[in-house]
Amino acid sequence: MDYQIIKSRLESLRTLMRKSGISAAVIPHVDPHQSEYMSSHWHVREFFSGFNGSAGTLVVTLDGAALWTDSRYFLQAASQLENTTIELMKDGLPSTPTISSYIINVLHAGDTVGVDGMLFTKRSLDSLEGEFSGASISVNPDFRPADTLWIDRPPLPSDPIYILPEQYAGEMSGCKIQRLREAVNGSGAEAIYITELDSIAWLLNLRGSDVDFNPVFTSTLYIGPNSGVLFIDTAKVPDDVRTYLAGYKIDVKPYDSAAAYLSGSSLPVLANPATLPATLARTPGIDWIYAPSPVPAMKAEKNDVELRNLRHAMVIEGASMVNAIYHVTERLNRGETVTELDVVDTLSHCRAAHASYRGDSFGTIAGYGAHGAIVHYEPTPESNATLRPEGLLLVDTGAQYLHGTTDITRTISLGNPTDDERHDFTLVLKGHIALARAVFPEGTRGAQLDVLARQYLWQEGKTYLHGTGHGVGFFLNVHEGPQSIRLQENPVALRPGMVTSDEPGLYLSDRYGIRCENLVLTVGAGDTEHGRFLKFEVLSLFPFDRNLLDFSILTDDEIMWLNDYHRKVWSELADYLQGAPLRWLEQACAPISR
């Protein structure tokens, strides 16, 4: 985007701030549901900054601006913020101030910070006010500059929602709701109010298309002791869905009527303070009980039907990947012009051959050479690099199928790899294998396993700054909780039925990026006198590039794991391929020896 446009928008924002008595505005990249991906209606931070990464917060003062984002987006943000007068704040680095300390440093006692209370949760706004109180800085939670300044703001999506049949969901919505009510009663509440879109979709066995890459729909949900209310644009609810919901005593009311409805109820209502909008939390007349929602934990433990479907989705995805990567590399070998966007388009085209395909689960990362070092790089017509028969191509991609959600990353050598490329790739792969082979006692948390994936990089003074693993939904969000595998502590233990990514990486700015990712399922490993143990079953199906192996640092056990995995890939995918792609897979899965 033209930096002059951004500078003009910032000046318009400052003019509004002066009129409103606001000395600093804090604009996060969220919607009222705290979604990672959201409809374009909520891209307020992008409108005012030009930065379109999925994480980051903009702070605008009367004479300056700064944007905080994490390590995934350092390079992208530096490029997109250039000449905008917005300073990049590299979140997580010791030298980077927090948002509150930055504001306290530039404001004065008696000044006011403006925020949109629907985009801040109860917890985040309480925290912000607490940090400012010592400096006598107040917060106005009703500052919504986009309502005034974003003239051509996209409306909220209006596509209809639909029912996900039980043959895919594996459990009737009524059973899920009953389990939820039992959990809510145990918390001392008599009802629950849910704002997370994926939780609502999972609980009701409904899906939509309001958000790119995630089959969810804009809504909130109230579940009482005997009935409930779905707050949604009522025009989005077809007659068959109304009848379906009525069968579970779920009424349908307008999206913006939740506050009025809840304030008219005398029941204590459970809500998650980490997701409940601060504006609703401060609405008079509602008896809130604050506690985490039980739904994410319920949703994370996939049932047998979901897992059976998901294994089929992995086969569809693996076959699509083979067809796509074969055609891309074959075109390149013939001397044709192939770009990063060609890789993206080829993957989508190959997936579309399957009736179950419902779109990608996130924007495909096809990063060639130095672009691979940008952790969440997404090619655009402006950045679109032409592939050459040399260097590394990092492909991180995933799809939404009726049978489940996929996410996989492979690093592919397009020519003769250098010794450094082989060595670094193998370090990353060794960590990936170490985590995939882990056996651990019940109750183990992701933070206790994370070092397995990093150990070989650490031994050489190398690391990566993103997490090693995230949960994955079932035909839902590609990133879901509550479990994770990362350095930061997360009290949630890994449990059977949870699907999590295993994705260590290494990124060398201006050179290349490497990542190896499969999805793994937590399963039982048996009981001993010391208790129950768990392990991972690898779900994703696509070979690793044998041309990138550095045998001098691979152990015999690691080579055996690779051969076992490739044998599984061949066994699962061979019947879904034919001709040259089948022969390509056969060679890629051939036994590896020193």
N, C-alpha and C positions, 0 to 999 in steps of 0.2 A: 504494500500500500504506500502511496505517496506520503512522505513524511510531512509535507506541508499540510495535508489534510488532517493529520494527527495533531499537529501544532495548533491548527485552527480550532479543532474540537476541544483541546485542552484550554484554550483561551475562553471559549464559550462556557466551559465548565467553571472556570474561575470567576467569570462574570456572575454566573448563577450562585456560586458559593458566596460571593460578596453580598449579593442581595438577600441571601438566606442566613447570613451570620455564621457561615461555616468557614473555618480556617484550614481544615484538612478533610479530604474525602477518602474513604477507604473502600475500594471497589474489588471484591473478590470475583473469581471465575467460578460461580456456582449458580444453582437455581434454588427455589424454595425447598427442594427435595435433597439437596446436597449430592446431586448426581455428578459422576465423573464426566459423562457425556450428557449433553443437554441440547434441547432445541435451540435454534439460532435466535429465538426471541430473548434468550437469557445471556447472549454473548456481549454483555455490557462492557466488561473489561477490554475485550478485543476492540470494541467500537472506539473506546477512548485511547487505546494504546497502540493498536495495530499488531500486537502479539497474540498469536492464535494457539499457543501451546495449551495443553489440557490442565496445567497447574500453574498458579501464579496469582499474585495480588498486586493491584495498582494503588499507590498512594499519591494523591495530588494535593499540594499545598498552594497557597496563593502566589508563590514564586518559585516552585520547583515540583519535581515529580520523580518517583522511583518505583521500580517493579521488582518484586521478589519472586523468584522461581527456583526450582531445584535443579540438581545436576543433569537431569535428563535434557534440560532445555537451555543450558548455558550458552551453547554455540548458536542455537536458533534465536534465542532472545537477543543476543548481541547483534545479530544481523538485522532482525526486524525492528529493533529500537534505535538503530543508527540514525542520527540526525533528528530524532524526535524531541530531544531535550530530556527524555526519560532516562534516568540512571538505572543500570542493571544492578540488582542486589542478589548476589549468589547465595541463596539460602543454604544453610548447613555448614558454611565455612566459618572458622573462628573469628575472622575479621569482619563478618557481616553483621550489622546491627539488627535487632529484631524490629518488627514494624512499630511496636509501641515505643521502644527506646528512640527510634528515629523521629517519630512524631513529637515525643516529649522534648527532644533536643531542639526542634525547630519552632515549636509553639510556645505560648506563654500561658501563665495562670489566667484562667477566665476564658480561654479560647474554647471553641466547640469543634468536635469531630463529627462529620456527617456520615451515616451509614444507612443502608436499606435493611430494616429489621426483618424483612422476609428472607433476606439472603444471609443473614447471620443467625446462627443457632442460639438457643438460650445459653448454652455453655460458653460459646465463643464471645457473645456480647457481654455476659457477666464477667468473663476474664478480661476483656478489653477495658471495661469500665473500672475494674479493680486496679489494673495497671495504670490507668490515667488518674485515679482518685488522688494519689499522693502528689500529683503535679497540679491539682485543681483544674483539670481539663475535663469537660463534660462531653457526653455523647448524645447526639440527636439521631434516634433510630428511624426517623421518617424522611430522610433525605434520599430522594429517588430521581437523580438527574436525567436518567434515560427517558423517563416519562415526558420530560420537557424538550430535551435536546435531540433525541434520536427520532427524527421526523418520519423516516421510512422504516421504522422498526418492524421486523417480520412478526406477524400474528402468531399466537399459539397454534400448533398443528390441529387439524380437524378430521383426520382420517379415522374411520371406524375401528373399534376394537373387536376381537374375535376370541372364540373359545379354543383352548388347547385340549384336544381330546385326551381321555384318560389313557389311551393306548400309548401316548407319549409321556404324560404326566405321572402315571403310575399310582396316583392316589387322588380320590375325589376331594374336591374343595371342602365339602362338608366335614370330612374327617380331619383335614388340616385345621379348619376353624375350631373344631372341638378340642383338638390338641392344644391349640393356642389359648382357648378359653381356660383350660385347666392350668396352663402355665401362668396366665394372668392372675387367676384367682390365688395362686400361691404367692403372688407379690403383694397382696393386700389391696389391689385395685379390682374394680368390677367391670372395667372396659379398657380398651386400648385404642389409641389413635396412631395411625401409621402414615408416615410421609414418604418413605423410601419406595421408589417406583418399582424396583425389582421385587421387593417384599410383597407389594400389593399384587403384582402380576403372578408371582408364584403361589400366593395364598389362594387366589381366586381361580387359578388355572385359566387366566386370560392373557392375551398378548395384544400388542399394538405396534404402531410404526411412527410414534411421535419423535423418536430420538434416533439419529443416525447410528447404525451398528447395534443398537440394543432394542429388542422387541418389546418395549414398555410403552406406557401411556400416561399422560399427565393427569394425576389424580391424587387424592388422599383417601384414607379408609378409616372408618370408625367401626369397631366390633364391640357390641354390648353383650349383656348376659344372654339375650335371646334373639337379637336381631343386629343389623348393622346398616351402615350407609356408605355408599361409594360417592365421593364428591368429585365430579367430573363434568366436562362440557357435555350436557345431556344429549346433544345432537350426535355425539360420537358413539352412542350406545344403540345398536340395532335391536329390533324387537326380539330376536332369538336370544340375545344376551340379557335383555331385561327379564325375559321369562326364566332364563337359567338362574339369574341372580335372585329372582323372587323365590325360587325353590329353596334357597338358603336363607330366606328372609333378609335379603340385602336390598335396601331401597337405593334409588339413584337421585342425587340432588346436585344442583349447580356447583361447580368447582370452587367458587369464591364464597360459598355459604357455610363453610365449616365453622368459622368462629361464632356465628350467630347460633348455629345448632348446638355446639358444644357448651356455650355459655347458658343455654337453656336447660342443661341436664344437671341433675344433682349428684350423679354417680362419680366416684373417684376414677379418674382416667389415667392409665399408664401411658407415658410418652418418653421417648429417648431424648435426653437433653442435648445429646450430640447431634441430633438431626432436626429437632422441633424448632421451627422458626421463632426467633425471639419475639416477634410481634404477636404471635399466637400465645406464647408463654405468658405474655403480659396482658392478655385479654381478660378483663374482669369477669368473675362468675364461673370460672372453670377450676375444678378441684383436681389439679395435676398431681400425679405421683411419678416422680422421675426415676427411671431405671432403664437399662438396656432392653430393647425389644427382643423377645424370644425368637422372632421369625428368622433372622440371619443364621442362627445355629441350626434351626430346623431345616432350613433350605440347603445348608452346606452339606448335610449328610444325605447323599443321593440314595434313592430307593432302588430296588433291584430292577424295576422296569426302566427307570432313567439310565441306569448303568448299562443295561442291555442295549438300549437305543444309542447311548453315547459311544459304545464300542463300534457300532455300525457307522456312526458319524465319522469316527476316526478312519475307518476303511475308505469311506467316500472321500474324505479329505486327503488321505494319503495317495489315493489313485489320482485325484485331481492335481496334487502337487507334482507327482511323477510326470504326468502329461505336460504340465506347464513348464517345469524346469527342463525337461527334455527338449521341448520345442524352442525355448529361449536359447539354450546352449547350442542346439543344432543350427539355428539361424545365425548365431554369432560365428560358429565354425565355418559356415558357408560364406562368410564375409558380408552378410547383410547388416544394415544399421539397426541396432537394438538399443532401446533406451530404458531407463528405470521405469517410466510409465508404461512401456510395453510389457514389462514384467508384471506390473499391477494388473493391466488389462487381460493378460494371458491367464493369470490365476483366476480372475473372476469369470472369464469365458469358460474355462475348464470346469469350474464348479457349477456353472449354470446348466450344464448338461444333466445334472441330477435334480429330480423333481423335489427333493427335500430341501434344496438350497433356498434360503431366504435372505441372502445378502452376506456381506462380510461382517465380522465381529469387531473390527476396528480398521482404521485406515492402514493399508498394507505399507510396511516399511521396506522399501527396496532401495538400499543404500549402497552405491558403488564407490569403492575406494574411500576417499576422505569422508564422503557422506555417511558411510557406515559408522563413523565415530560419533555421529550425532545420534544420541541414544533413541530419540523418538522422531527421527527424521521421516518426513513424508514427502515424496517427490511432487513437485508442482511444475506447470509448464515453464516457469521461470528458472527453476533449479534443475530441471530434468537432465541428468547426465547421460551421455552415450557410453555404452559398455564397450570395452576393448578386450581382446584376448589376453588379458593379464590382470593381475590384482584380484581383490576379493569383493564379492557381492554378498551383502547381508540381507536376508529376506526374513522378516518377521511378519507373519500373516495369520489370519484366522477367519472362520466362517460361522454363520448361523444356519443350522439345519433344524428342521423339525425334530430330528433325532438328537440334537445337542449342539453345544458350542465348542469350537476348537481354537487353538492358539499354538503355533509352532514357529520356531526360528531355526534356520540353517545358514551357515556361512559357507559359501561356495567359491572355490578357486576357478577363475576363468582362464588361467594359463598355467605357466610353470611357477608355482609358489616359491617365494624366497625362504631362506632358512629361518628368518625371523617370523614370517607368517606361519610356517609349520610349527615352530616352537610355541608361539603364543596361542595358536589354535589348540594345540595339544594340552597346554596348561589348562585352558578353559574346559576342554572336553574331560580331562581327568577329574576336575571338580564336579562336573555334571554327573559323571559316572559314580563318583564317591557318594553323592547325595542319593542317586537313584538306587544304589545298593544298600543303603542304610537300613539297619534293623535297630529298633529302639523300643524302650518300655512304654506301655500305655501311660498317658499323661505328659508325654514329651511335647514341648513347645517348639515352634519353628526356630526361635532364636537359639535354641540349643543345638540345632542341626546346621545352621547357616554356615558355620566355619568349615564344614565338610566341603562345601562348594568353593570356598575361597582359599583353602590352605595352600595349594600349589602356587597360586598367584602371590600370596603373601610371602612365601619362601623366597621369592625373587623381588620383593619390594614393589609388587604390583597389586592393583585392586580394582574394583568397580564400585560405584556409589549408589546404584539402585538396589532394590531388594532382590533376593534370589527367587522367591516364589510368592505367588498370589493365588487366591481361590478363583475358581471359574464356575459360573452358573450353568444351569441346564436350559438351553435355548433361552438364555437371559444374558446378563452382563458378563463380559469376558473377564472383568475384574470384580470379584466379590469377596467379602469376608465371611466369617470373622477371623479365619486362620490366615497365617502368612508365614513365610520363611524369610527372615531378614535379621540384620544385626540388632535392630531396636526391639526391646522387649515387648511381647504381646502375650497376655496371660492365657490366651485360648490354646488349648492343646489340640494336636492333630488327632482326628478320630476316624474310624473306619467309615468309608463312604465319601470322605472329602476328596475333591479333585483340586490339585494344586500344581502350579507350574514349577519347573526346575530349570532355571535360566541364568547361569553365571555368564559373565561377559568380560571383555577387555576393550578399551577404547583409546586409541592413540590419535590425538588431534592432528588433522591434516594428513594422516596416513591411512588408517583403516580401523574398522570395528569388527569385533568377533563376538558372537553370542551363540550358545547351543541351548535350545529349549525343547523340552517335551512336557506334556501333561502327565502327571502321575496320580494314581489312586491309592489312598491309604487303605491297607487291608491287614487282616490278622496274620501274624507270623508264628502263632502257637503260644501255648502256655507252658511255663516252667515252674520250678519251685520258687522262682523269684518274681513270678507274676506273669501277666499277659504282655506279649511283645507284638509290635506292628512292623510293617515294611511297606514298600511302594511297589505297585504294579504299573509299569510304563504303558500308557495308552496311545500316545502319538506314534505314527507309523511313517517314517521316511528315513532313508539311510543318511549317515554322516559321510562327508567327503573324505574318502580314503586318501586322496592326493595331498591332504593337509596334515597327515599323521607324521609325527616325529617319533619314530620307533625307539630312539635312544632314551626317551623318558617314559615310554609306555611299559607297564608291567605285563606279565603273562596273564594275570587275572583280568586286567583291563582289556586286553585283546580278546580274551575269552568272552567277556561281557559284550563287546562289540559284535563278535561273531554270533552270539546267541540272539542279540537284538536284531541283527540283520537277517538272521534266519526267520525270526518272527515276522519281520516286515515283508519278506518274500512270501512266506506262507499265507499271510493275510491279504496281500494285494495282488498276487499274480493272477487270480481269477478275474480281476476287474480291469485288466490291461491286455493289450494285444499289440502285435507288430513291433515297431521300433521302440516305443516306450517300454514295452515288456522286456525287450532285450537290454535296454539301458538299465532297468531295475535289476535284472539278473547279474549284470556286471558289477553294479554298485553294491550288491549284497553278497558277492562272492566271498568265500572265506579269506580272512586276512592273516597273513603270516609274516614273520620278520624277513 
